[in-house]
Amino acid sequence: MFRALVLIAVSFSPNAVAASLYVNCNNGQSLNSALSRLDPKAPNTVWVQGTCTEYVHVTGFDGLTLKALPGARLVQPSTNPAPGIAAAVLLIDSSRSVTVDGFTVNSPSTGNPPIGIGHGSGDIRLRNLIVNGGGHGIVIFERSQVSISRATVRDQGFASVGIYDQSDVHMEGGCLFESTTGAPWHVGINVGSSHLTLRGVTIRNMQIGINVSAGGSVNVQNTANYYPTDEASEVLIESPAGTNINGISLNDNATVSVSDAVLRIPGAGQSWGGNTGGILAAGESSLDANSNLVISSSLGQGIVVMDSSHATLNGSSITAGLHGGVVVANLSTLSAGSPTGISGNSVDLFCDSKSLISGSANIVGASVVQCGSLSQGTTVPLP
């Protein structure tokens, strides 16, 4: 059995001493108690064994690593924290360069977030995690910066990951966000007033795969900030259970850009159509996508652009949908800047009388067109 024990001490400054500790929660030891004995400004490592049933607070640390031994779990206690204490099972607060690796973190599906990161925390690295339950699985707030990789997050009351308050998140390599029940209402990733870069992510059986609002932005990009780009890069939003409403929903000046990683959205939306489907851009939002955007076999629409929004498609593919391939309405525009395949949908191109589809000469395969405002070029003739 491991005991809480200082194994290594290295001086990096007169007031910073690094330590390596082992904590065995199955033997009555406490992770919080171990953290309280550390110098928070030193690069400490804590190895954890067993099931820790406590609210773990990491506050003001710089250079901490929490490393799970096989089977280590953090579990929400039966009682809620006292008033004024943040409610996450693992709260990382006002900290920098913290790595959390290998844990399973559990909370009831309507309980506190398993993981919360906030108050300007930076360079927080979540690795090889299984996160179950909570209203949010992982919630990131108040200008925090987080990297997530190889994390499985499932069966939350609302969102697998919530990103808020001008925070910045990178997701790279091997993440799975899923609802195993398919019951409403679930969101894979909820982005509000923040920025997300992602690759190598699968989102499964969510009503909304990625929801972006309040000026938030998402980049589907093959970055290599933490892992080599030769790992899987495709972002897949799927709904085998048939419960999806939108693969991606943008509202209130939100933006999504698809660059050098594939975004694939098959079978999105509902058979009754409406504004359900692969991507909904509404409320003065914008979509910018190249050939790495592939939307296929939508039960609803392929792409809906509405309410003074704009989409640019440069080589994207929108095929075999039960309703519209591209639907543009309510003072909105869509432009195709290079050969873009829109075909095999019930209606390939649709626009209302107050909207415009330009670059129609670059649209390939559209055989069913219901749009009186088509422009062959990407702009009207310029002086």
Secondary structure as UniProt FT lines:
FT   STRAND          10..13
FT   TURN            14..15
FT   STRAND          16..18
FT   STRAND          20..24
FT   HELIX           25..27
FT   HELIX           31..36
FT   TURN            40..41
FT   STRAND          45..49
FT   STRAND          51..53
FT   STRAND          56..59
FT   STRAND          65..68
FT   TURN            70..71
FT   STRAND          73..75
FT   TURN            83..84
FT   STRAND          90..93
FT   STRAND          96..101
FT   STRAND          104..106
FT   TURN            109..110
FT   STRAND          115..118
FT   STRAND          122..132
FT   STRAND          136..140
FT   STRAND          145..154
FT   STRAND          159..163
FT   STRAND          168..178
FT   STRAND          187..192
FT   STRAND          195..204
FT   STRAND          208..213
FT   TURN            214..215
FT   STRAND          217..220
FT   TURN            229..230
FT   STRAND          235..238
FT   TURN            240..241
FT   STRAND          246..250
FT   STRAND          255..258
FT   STRAND          263..266
FT   TURN            271..272
FT   TURN            274..275
FT   STRAND          277..281
FT   STRAND          286..290
FT   TURN            291..292
FT   STRAND          293..296
FT   STRAND          301..306
FT   STRAND          310..314
FT   STRAND          317..319
FT   STRAND          324..329
FT   STRAND          333..338
FT   STRAND          340..343
FT   STRAND          347..351
FT   TURN            353..354
FT   STRAND          356..358
FT   HELIX           360..362
FT   STRAND          363..364
FT   STRAND          369..370
FT   STRAND          374..375
//
